[in-house]
Amino acid sequence: MAVLSEEQEMLRDMARDWTTNESPVAEWRKVRAGGEAQAYDPAAYATMAEMGWTGVVVPEEHGGSDFGWLSAGLVIEELGKTLTASPLASSIVAASAIMLGGSEEQKAKWLPQLAAGEVVGALAVDEGPRHDPAAIEAQVTGGKLTGTKAFVHEAHGADLFVVAAQDGLYLVEKGEGVILSDRKLTDQRSHAAIAFDGAAAVRLAGGGDDLLDQVLDRARIVTACEMLGMAQQVFDTTLDYLKQRVQFNQVLATFQALQHRMADLFADLALMRSAVEGGLQALDSGFGVPRAATVAKAEANRVLHLISREGIQLHGGMGMTDEYDVGLYLKRARVLEASFGNTAYCRNRFASLGGY
Amino acid sequence: MASRSPIDMQDETEAFREEVRQFVAQNFPEELKNTGSAMSAVEGPDEETPAQQSWREAMGQRGWGVPTWPREYGGGGLTRKQVAILNEELAKAGAYNPIGGMGVMMFGPTLLEYGSEEQKKEHIPPIARGEIRWCQGYSEPNAGSDLANLQTTAVDKGDHYLVNGQKTWTSGGQWADKCFCLVRTDRSDKHKGISFLLIDMDAPGVEVRPIQMISGMSPFCETFFTDVEVPKENLVGEEGQGWTIGKRLLQHERTNLSGGGSMARMMGASLSDIARKYVGTDAEGHIADPVLRDRIADFEIRWSAFLLTGRRAAEESKAQGGVSEISSVLKKVGTKLGQEKAELTIEIMGLQGLGWEGEGFSEAELAGVRAWLFGKATTIYGGSTEIQNNIIAKRVLGMLDHQ
């Protein structure tokens, strides 16, 4: 864990208390059982907004606390630990797109509402099942957006979409010309295909030619934060399980074959945490973001993949049951690994950034 | 204590920086610019040039080779901030710290903690001046990972101990002046029967034989002790305290073996540069072999995460005022990655990267082969990877002892 300021420690502890007491995995199970397409509890999101989490990266002049990315990451990590379903990460990324590329007028209009949690934002970039920001066909003509977006995270609860078109990023409000189709993925969270059929679109004109990359790097890093929380939780739960489960008249934790596997996972988890925190710190310092974001997402992919697989194996048959939580993490893990850059994508980008 | 204003502290910082600059300008021989590293200077064979000697003496006199050690024992007595400035200024001038080796990295810090006043006064200043080389007498033929099984005995003969036995993997034993040694003073207790003893390598009865390794080099030795008389005052701590002191010393060893910075310097050219040269690039400037490119990126990403972890461990340890628990992973991860890089390096070069000697190979190619082979030792010495895993499982993860 990075060295935190007193305020950051308080924020982290507050988030941890809340997820532990008010939003354990049992809460996600309730949401799942409810079967709503938006797949989160709006009351829980309202509570998050009251606690200030929706405005953590938003400047004070626009109603946020300007607490920075490391602070946002601490909260998102805690949410990841208990699989708390919410559009928080999605909305923070959407807000960051407006902070980076919005006009003063756009900032003044949207940021206070996003910071207050009154408006939920979502990012719509990819048009196919694999992350490929270089293959955007959506087009805007005369302020009207036409095109389709695939597997948009948190689409059902979103009021405002940040949409990648051929010539840049646009803001599109839900409503006329924005048609959602459910795409139920294995994590059973909110994902939808969106058909934009002449929807009113306003361009984010600032931020430079690489605005989309900058926004995607933020998406990669906050996604990696959720993955970090998940990996930490699966590791901790698995360790507890090994310390309790008795076979051959011994608790499993006494077997060296299992001890060494856990030691390996512990080391990988340490690398993942360093990479993810490195991404957050790069965002806060504004230095070396593309590389740091790529390392963060790549390590998050690699390590969560490994830990989610080992978590099932080390739980034995119990890990295969829906009653145990570990399988829920596995399913969410694969969805996040494939989002905003899988391992192959990250390696390719890392090499390109390194000039090879 | 009167508090100092930020402006005073700023002035003191700048004054120290100026002092370092002047010292380097006056003492660092131009011919040594961008050459040295502390490791080779102290642990290799004795072939110091006059320029190297004068630089070592200058740094040694200031105590800046061991900048954080107390001044009363010949150290620099510097604050962390001052050490950072010293390192910055040395780097800027292309200079280096000429004082290193096991005395600095392992034995000195341990003696400062456990040694008597007389022992510190006798042994620390020569280490600080880079005059005395120490070697480590820990492993034995039947005491490797199970180090506490060591059998070299030290029998109490009144005013001295009589030492008999064999040590192995004594790094730099053929060049060392003295040896810090774990010996058995009591056969009735495996751990509490071990003591920490300092032995002169030129004492009668000490014999050193270099071991030829797969790399063709002989950095390790077998050391034989036959009726060696060691004065009683060379016992560090009390009889039976050797295991505690010896383990503390290993912590210093692991910290040094895994230090991201020094490892990075040892790692040489980047894999992508090597691949560009040996495999070539395509029209887009990418490494021509896409599979290799992907594997290099995979390695570099994990290496980046490792460097970040080293930095984080240091920051956490500093903030907590103790050793961060993730420090326990640095040795095993750093050494594994170092080996991976060496394997990739020779693979990229093809058979040209497996040259043993003679014509047709560059110095870098030949050195790469030796480094690849020597690097196999890194996951074995200093507590093998398996021992590191045991330590992590038991001490950090609280997994129980195997029954």
Interface residues (C-beta under 8 A of the other chain):
Chain A: M1 A2 V3 L239 L242 K243 Q250 V251 A253 T254 F255 Q256 L258 Q259 H260 M262 A263 D264 F266 A267 A270 L271 M272 R273 S274 A275 E277 G278 R291 T294 V295 A298 E299 R302 A344 C346 R347 N348 F350 A351 S352 G354 G355 Y356
Chain B: S272 A275 R276 T281 G285 H286 I287 R293 D294 I296 A297 D298 E300 I301 R302 S304 A305 F306 L308 T309 R311 R312 E315 E316 A319 I326 V329 K332 V333 E386 Q388 N389 N390 I392 A393 K394 V396 L397 G398 M399 L400 D401 H402 Q403
